[in-house]
Amino acid sequence: MRAISLDRYGPPEVLTMTEMARPRPVPTEVLVRVRAAGVNRVDAKTRAGSGIAPVLGAPPIVVGWDVSGTVEAVGLGVTLFAPGDEVYGMPLFPRQAGAYAEYVAAPSRHFAVKPAGLGHVEAASLPLAGLTAWQVLVDTAGVGPGRHVLVHAAAGGVGHLAVQIAKARGARVSGTASAAKHDFLRRIGVDQPVDYTAVPFEDVIRDVDVVVDLVGTPDTQRRSLRTLRPGGLLVGVPGGVDPAVADEAAEQGLRTTAFMVEPDHAGLVELARLAESGALTAEIADVLPLAEAPEAHRLLESHHTTGKVVLTP
């Protein structure tokens, strides 16, 4: 099968097309023919040698975790799916899943039935970013009606899905992004868009219950504390929470936590339910053929994309 592999960590150019053996599903696994693979910032960070490169170890590796495709074969004991079923998921994260390829083999319960009415490109854009948002907002923060959520980088891959999930849960949402993206933010439900390049966000956003920090700098986290209500929660998604900021928060009666997404069949089912109801829509920034994986990473690293970039084998 064709796959995009890297034999060393480095710039986008290290991603090259290669031929490798098709994986075989072991008991409890499914073999999925990949119809589309989402591209995430963690992919680019890992390719460069940070992200979860320490987990994966020495190359060669095939990056990528967002998958939408068709079940080709099932291992012994699989009861959820049969060959021909259309599925989507985020298998094996943070271990190697190898989504930048024509086939992926992984545990069946790392997938769910693809949302009805969505094509593979749209479905492949949801798992990692959508599960991140769902697990932060629902499982970690317990967001519900009447809560106020601040999403940093609200127009990004995770951010724009977090906005929609928070709104579906009945929350009020503030979001930071450049002014050019404010029309998009309002369209997906942001009640208070803030141009972080024009005004300090902490000067205009108040009484927040949960900050979803998708930027990850100590400065953004420290300033975010000023927006929180007593007992409010700061969730640091990329890289956790700076220890000094965590200490400051504790002194102020505020809470902080690091976060990393996990494979989650139940969460995928909930994301599919929201997508099928029209409450959750992934914005597609670009769709590229698998061979153009290096360009997909360049697009992400430009930090100018709105929504998700997707590869199609």
C-alpha positions, 0 to 999 in steps of 0.5 A: 500500500502507499503511505506517507512516511518520514525517516527522520524528524524535520521540515515538511520535506521529510514526508515522502511517499513510500510502499509498505505492507498492508496491515493485518487486523489482529483479534478485536481489530478492524482493517479500514480502507482510508478514504480521507485522513484529517491533518492536525497540528500535532501531526506537524509538531510530531513530524518536526520532532516535538509533539508526541515524537518522544512517544513514537520514538525513532523513525521511520514512522507514519503520522496521522490519526484522523481516519474516515473509511470503509471496513475491509476486514475484521479480526476475531471477536469484533461485533461492532462492525462488518466489512463494508461499514463506513466508519470514522475514528481516532485510533491508537493515539498517542501511539502510531496509527499511520493514518497517512496511508491507504489502510489502517488496522486498529481496535474496533472500539476506536471507531464509530459509524460515520455520521449519516449525511457526511462525506468521508472528507467531512467525517475525517476532519472530526475525530481528533479535534472533535474528541479533544473539544468534547472531552475537555468541555463535557468530560473534564469541565462538565459544561452545561446551560448557563456556563460561560466558556472562553475558547482561545484560537476559536477559528482553528481546528479544535477551536471551531468545534469547541465553540459549536459543542459548547453552544450545543450544551447551552453555554455562552461562548467568547472566542479569540481570533483576528478580526478577519475571522469574526464573521466566521466566529459569529456564524458558528455561534460565538457570542463575544468575538475578541480580536486579540491583536487589537485589545488585551482579551482579559480587558474585555472578557469577564466571568468565565467558567472555563477557559479552553486554551489552544494557544499554550503559551504561559503569557496567554494562560496567565492573562486568562486567569483574569477572565475566570470567575472564582473556582473557574477552570483553565484547561491547557490543551497543547503542552499542559499548564505552565507550573508557575501559572498553575501556582498562581491560579491555586493562590487565587482559588482557580483551577487548572488542568492539563489535557490530552485526547484519548480514543473514545468510541462513546465520544465519537457516537456523540459527535456523530449525533451532533453532526447528524442534527446539524449542531456540529459542522467541520469547516474544511480549509483545504483538501489535498491528495495524499502525495501533497502531505508536505504542503498540508503541513506547510498550510498548518504551520502558516497559522492562517487556516480556518478549520481543517486540512484533509488528505485523500489517498 
